[in-house]
Amino acid sequence: MTAAYLLVENGRAVFIETGPLLAAAKLLQALKRADLTPGDVDAVIVTHVHLDHAGGAGELMRLCPEAQLIVHPSGAKHLVNPEKLKASATAVYGEERFKTTLGDIIAVDSERVVTPADGDKLLVGGRELLLIDTPGHARHHLAVWDQKSRGLFSGDSFGISYREFDGGTTPFIFPATTPVQLDPELLHNTLDKIAGLKPERLYLTHFDSITYQPELLQTLHRQLDQYLELVKSSNSHQQLVAAINNHMRGVLEDIQSPVAEALIEPLLAADQELNAQGLEVWLSRINKNSENR
């Protein structure tokens, strides 16, 4: 469900996303297949500090002694001192699921952490990567623009899309509204910012690369607004999850997805649950802000 990318140029490498700590061994296998060693890794970049994206950062930095960790300025403190992050993730996933799917999180030495400003550049073997501030899914979110491939490593800023659901030429895609910092207005702005780069490829963390189509931008804008209406009109968490489920089924029907009806809910249940939680946190926050005015 989570992709990490190994980008190699002139014998130097960078990992973009790490997945959870339990994935670190697989990332080393990817290095070996590329005839590289951990010492060839110049940087580890995480788009944000949610543990399905950055939970393995500490372990991978331990294994790659020459690497710098590139992380959004607002998220760096959580990887240097991960106790709050661990507690938050345990609350979201539950203790048992946290242990079996994420494992743990190891602190990163602050001296190896780089916190780029919007538009800063990173050279890997002479290849230029542009680091872009992309808030909305979380305040501590960045994306990575690779001019050479005209591809964007988008983290969760350009939604979630699983290949087995694709129908014809239309990828199945939906917004990532997971807890706890969802800001729909900023996310709308980020979507437009990404489109302004005119990418040819999107390297999604969830999951795999897809060809960019302008229609995907409009789909995400529309679905995000629809999600906001769903949470406002739902009277319970269960009702909201069911509403998101029905919404996704409608989207899959529209694109003529090949996935069997009976498999839709089992495959998408985790995303539906987390998206519902994030929407509820957002609604609670704006209601509280309204009461305090």
Secondary structure, 3 states (H helix, E strand, C coil): CCCCEEEEECCEEEEECCCCHHHHHHHHHHHHHCCCCHHHEEEEECCCCCHHHHCCHHHHHHHCCCCEEECCCCCHHHHHCCHHHHHHHHHHHCHHHHHHHHCCCCCCCHHHEECCCCCCEEEECCEEEEEEECCCCCCCCEEEEECCCCEEEEECCCCECCHHHCECCECCCECCCCCCCCCHHHHHHHHHHHHHCCCCEEEECCCEEEECCHHHHHHHHHHHHHHHHHHHHCCCHHHHHHHHHHHHHHHHHHCCCCCCHHHHHHHHHHHHHHHHHHHHHHHHHHHHHHHCC
